[in-house]
Amino acid sequence: MKITVAGAGHGGLVAAALLAKAGHEVTVYEKKQKNELGHDWEDRFTFSLLEEITGKKIPDTAWRYRGDCSFVSPSRTSNVVINYNDSNRQKIMWRRYLITALLDFAEESGVKFEFETEITAPAVNDGKVTGIITSAGEIQSDLVIDSAGVFSPLRKNLPESFGIEKMPERGDLFYAKRAYFNKTDEPGPDIPFEVCLCHNREQGLSWCCVNEDSVDILIGRIDPFPEGKFEACAADFRLLYPCTGDKILHGGQSGVIPVRRPLAIMVAPGYAAVGDSAFMTTPMNGMGIDLSLNAGRLLALTIIKNGSADIETLWKYNRQFHIEYGGITAKNEGLKNSLLEMPGEGVDFLFDNGVIQSSDLAGAGTKTSIGSLLGKFVRGMRNPAYFFAIINGLIKGAKLKKTLENAPAEYNTDEILKWQKSIENTLVKVNRKD
Ligand SMILES: Cc1cc2nc3c(=O)[nH]c(=O)nc-3n(C[C@H](O)[C@H](O)[C@H](O)COP(=O)(O)OP(=O)(O)OC[C@H]3O[C@@H](n4cnc5c(N)ncnc54)[C@H](O)[C@@H]3O)c2cc1C
């Protein structure tokens, strides 16, 4: 089969490598130059998954530990500290190392690359995606794997009849900017990593992480923010932590993360999406690398096992993704959106009264359940409106999980569209605006 991978995203590279190894003719089209790929900062994901997929050991020089973390309430009156131990301490890796490992794996597996080639749209004929339209002309293939990230030009330009959501809604995206500043000789904080929820009473968060050699500052909001906001937040952190210098050592770029449930429908005849192009992240913390790697592997193995990339096979991938990962991450959206709907004083209430605790924050809400919240019933009932808003988010999230995990077993467009529509009733929408 001739397979096109659109964009050198993480999941696309994994699928490309595994499919090339299985004998398919695979080419990745990427708009950037090879040496521009990968953010200039460190991120967290499951290292053993990368080792398992590439078959190569990660050297100890490629990563480091992140320190203990303090989540701070909007008014800074309370905080929740997470003291990690050796078994759960966060490990972070330079993104350039990660992407290079995946590029090498793909090249060694026989994948071809066309860098500096911008994709503008899918080529569609007779209800099937038959290739991609690029700056270098139209390229035809039997299957297009969409790995072009959150604003994929393929997803946006698919025919309506496929039923694939084209654009995220407000609240579905997290606009972030991040830079590593030099570190001065001033002393650092006792707890090196501070995360401020609803920072400055705005919908989103900011963090300041004091490393041995630098200070990593990130701000993220659900609405795009003006240029000066990042500098203003960095100046606030500099007052709190005078060890923060003003020279940027790494990063300084912006990025957009999908923070929502994955696409319900992520395949069509001749087309399958993986990673951010299908909104595959954990909504509360925006982690998408593991999901992207897992989706790329699942897609490739499904095609290899079935010996075909027809729509029935692609639907098997779509359905299995929801059973293994989509349902559980989608559940997290209800909690995230109920927190976004809450004004800063509501989040303060949850912190000040111990309704939010380290177990909730360490697991990015994945360990928060109705049962665990009911254990805090007496404290929560000091403000029933906020307490029940969170419970409602959890109930709807649990329903959403169940719905996604119960996707139709066979590819039948009427049934699939009906199933997708039923998801609407289980969503917590973000209506509040700062
Ligand atoms: C500040 C920040 C911090 C993050 N921290 C973490 C973290 O700690 N852990 C974690 O798991 N995740 C984190 N994420 C999220 C993570 O980056 C993504 O979820 C993950 O990279 C999966 O995305 P992807 O590989 O599908 O797409 P991307 O990484 O977006 O890759 C898409 C590729 O497609 C290319 N492309 C786009 N458009 C075109 C086009 N028109 N033509 C050709 N090529 C195109 C792009 O150049 C890019 O190479 C973070 C994101 C940001 C912005």
PDBQT file of the ligand as one rigid body, heavy atoms in Angstrom, charges set to zero:
ROOT
HETATM    1  C1  LIG A 501       3.798  24.289  25.981  1.00  0.00    +0.000 C 
HETATM    2  C2  LIG A 501       3.407  22.861  25.751  1.00  0.00    +0.000 A 
HETATM    3  C3  LIG A 501       3.722  21.925  26.718  1.00  0.00    +0.000 A 
HETATM    4  C4  LIG A 501       3.342  20.589  26.555  1.00  0.00    +0.000 A 
HETATM    5  N1  LIG A 501       3.692  19.681  27.510  1.00  0.00    +0.000 NA
HETATM    6  C5  LIG A 501       3.406  18.379  27.333  1.00  0.00    +0.000 A 
HETATM    7  C6  LIG A 501       3.867  17.388  28.265  1.00  0.00    +0.000 A 
HETATM    8  O1  LIG A 501       4.550  17.681  29.253  1.00  0.00    +0.000 OA
HETATM    9  N2  LIG A 501       3.543  16.103  28.032  1.00  0.00    +0.000 N 
HETATM   10  C7  LIG A 501       2.799  15.724  26.954  1.00  0.00    +0.000 A 
HETATM   11  O2  LIG A 501       2.512  14.530  26.812  1.00  0.00    +0.000 OA
HETATM   12  N3  LIG A 501       2.337  16.629  26.067  1.00  0.00    +0.000 NA
HETATM   13  C8  LIG A 501       2.637  17.943  26.216  1.00  0.00    +0.000 A 
HETATM   14  N4  LIG A 501       2.205  18.862  25.281  1.00  0.00    +0.000 N 
HETATM   15  C9  LIG A 501       1.298  18.409  24.203  1.00  0.00    +0.000 C 
HETATM   16  C10 LIG A 501       2.058  17.690  23.109  1.00  0.00    +0.000 C 
HETATM   17  O3  LIG A 501       2.960  18.598  22.527  1.00  0.00    +0.000 OA
HETATM   18  C11 LIG A 501       1.137  17.127  22.012  1.00  0.00    +0.000 C 
HETATM   19  O4  LIG A 501      -0.043  16.596  22.537  1.00  0.00    +0.000 OA
HETATM   20  C12 LIG A 501       1.910  16.053  21.267  1.00  0.00    +0.000 C 
HETATM   21  O5  LIG A 501       3.015  16.648  20.639  1.00  0.00    +0.000 OA
HETATM   22  C13 LIG A 501       1.092  15.312  20.213  1.00  0.00    +0.000 C 
HETATM   23  O6  LIG A 501       0.914  16.100  19.109  1.00  0.00    +0.000 OA
HETATM   24  P1  LIG A 501       1.183  15.525  17.645  1.00  0.00    +0.000 P 
HETATM   25  O7  LIG A 501       2.467  14.821  17.611  1.00  0.00    +0.000 OA
HETATM   26  O8  LIG A 501      -0.027  14.851  17.185  1.00  0.00    +0.000 OA
HETATM   27  O9  LIG A 501       1.278  16.893  16.802  1.00  0.00    +0.000 OA
HETATM   28  P2  LIG A 501       2.421  18.001  16.750  1.00  0.00    +0.000 P 
HETATM   29  O10 LIG A 501       3.455  17.766  17.776  1.00  0.00    +0.000 OA
HETATM   30  O11 LIG A 501       1.694  19.283  16.730  1.00  0.00    +0.000 OA
HETATM   31  O12 LIG A 501       3.056  17.712  15.321  1.00  0.00    +0.000 OA
HETATM   32  C14 LIG A 501       2.398  18.077  14.132  1.00  0.00    +0.000 C 
HETATM   33  C15 LIG A 501       3.398  18.147  13.002  1.00  0.00    +0.000 C 
HETATM   34  O13 LIG A 501       2.703  18.466  11.794  1.00  0.00    +0.000 OA
HETATM   35  C16 LIG A 501       3.371  19.507  11.134  1.00  0.00    +0.000 C 
HETATM   36  N5  LIG A 501       2.391  20.251  10.353  1.00  0.00    +0.000 N 
HETATM   37  C17 LIG A 501       1.394  21.037  10.842  1.00  0.00    +0.000 A 
HETATM   38  N6  LIG A 501       0.698  21.582   9.825  1.00  0.00    +0.000 NA
HETATM   39  C18 LIG A 501       1.267  21.138   8.685  1.00  0.00    +0.000 A 
HETATM   40  C19 LIG A 501       0.995  21.372   7.321  1.00  0.00    +0.000 A 
HETATM   41  N7  LIG A 501       0.006  22.180   6.928  1.00  0.00    +0.000 N 
HETATM   42  N8  LIG A 501       1.763  20.755   6.391  1.00  0.00    +0.000 NA
HETATM   43  C20 LIG A 501       2.780  19.926   6.784  1.00  0.00    +0.000 A 
HETATM   44  N9  LIG A 501       3.094  19.683   8.068  1.00  0.00    +0.000 NA
HETATM   45  C21 LIG A 501       2.351  20.278   9.008  1.00  0.00    +0.000 A 
HETATM   46  C22 LIG A 501       4.001  20.330  12.245  1.00  0.00    +0.000 C 
HETATM   47  O14 LIG A 501       5.071  21.118  11.774  1.00  0.00    +0.000 OA
HETATM   48  C23 LIG A 501       4.435  19.243  13.216  1.00  0.00    +0.000 C 
HETATM   49  O15 LIG A 501       5.712  18.754  12.921  1.00  0.00    +0.000 OA
HETATM   50  C24 LIG A 501       2.599  20.202  25.395  1.00  0.00    +0.000 A 
HETATM   51  C25 LIG A 501       2.319  21.147  24.415  1.00  0.00    +0.000 A 
HETATM   52  C26 LIG A 501       2.734  22.462  24.573  1.00  0.00    +0.000 A 
HETATM   53  C27 LIG A 501       2.407  23.469  23.482  1.00  0.00    +0.000 C 
ENDROOT
TORSDOF 0
